[in-house]
Amino acid sequence: ISGYSLIVQARDSGSPPLSSSVTVNVDISDVNDNSPVFTPANYTAVIQENKPVGTSILQLVVTDKDSFHNGPPFTFTILTGNEEEEFTLDPHGVLRSAVIFKHMVSTEYVLCVQAKDSGRPQQVSHTYVQVRVIEESIHKPTAIPLEIFIVTMEDDFPGGVIGKIHATDQDVYDVLTYTLKSEQKSLFKVNSHDGKIIALGGLDNGKYVLNVSVSDGRFQVPIDVVVHVEQLLQEMLQNAVTIRFENVSPEDFVGLHMHGFRRTLRNAVLSQKQDSLHIISIQPVAGGSQLDMLFAVQMHGGGFFKPSYLIQKLTNARRHLDNVIRISAILEKNCSGLDCQEQHCEQSLSIDSHSLMTYSTARISFVCPRFYRNVRCMC
């Protein structure tokens, strides 16, 4: 406990008795009686041979139970094991290489490291660090091509994570880093550590081919990443139809079924090849395992097919569509729970363009806005 706050009352013996109170604050001064603590108690690290001088090998983690003026900053010193000065240790506890290591020269080093706190008198702790030198990378990284589809409401794309590159390496200790060519950094970013792709706000309609690569420090491999951006029109929402699927997650639909179902759906509802099928959004149904897919069809000459026409086409092709993925319902109007004839039921769809949902798999990612179905009785 670092302090106490007491209220002390003095009361006299008069009649009537009178009293007065005062607050007494007692601060407990800290004494430097705790040594720094390494977490974990001892360390094991690896470095590949032929890595450049200054390569980061290990980050030491030290805590101290004393107050801040008796704890950090800590002073780190390598006491033994560094007689040939192969290593350096910076003030932040990062162990780095000071030479280019060769696996044939030595395969293992054991260092004794000391940490001193800032108290008076200083307290010290020790840890042992085992560093193994392994052979340099012999395998190139492998990465899966990624295709990303972004659906946004006109010029209102807020940006965010749109997908993740999946890469592997057969060299157990390889650390993969991801880079994006500088000329594309005004529109996209790639997290260098985990391969997440981030789109910045205001993307225009169209196709983007990203120049991304993954490196293990020795080999650099290009990755095919294609981003398709489609901007919605308000007219699409007014003529949209919802297909509800049974027992499928958004990620499974995107990764396993979307391409095949899209192809079957085009054959079912398009009157000519030049018509355009627009998948507006996919969204789980609250409280269950169902999934809604919202779509509209644009005619080659302009304008959109009416929902009643699309529903008729879908009904006729229901058996073929069910062969790809099981359909629970085809929704245009949804008056469930309302005592209302269908002709007196009015439905509207609204899009929240700032609430994006990203459904990402290793090969394909689908980014779409959240939608809301509003139904009211007109009778």
Order of alpha helices (4+ residues) and beta strands (2+ residues): beta-beta-beta-beta-beta-beta-beta-beta-beta-beta-beta-beta-beta-beta-beta-beta-beta-beta-beta-beta-alpha-beta-alpha-beta-beta-alpha-alpha-beta-beta-beta
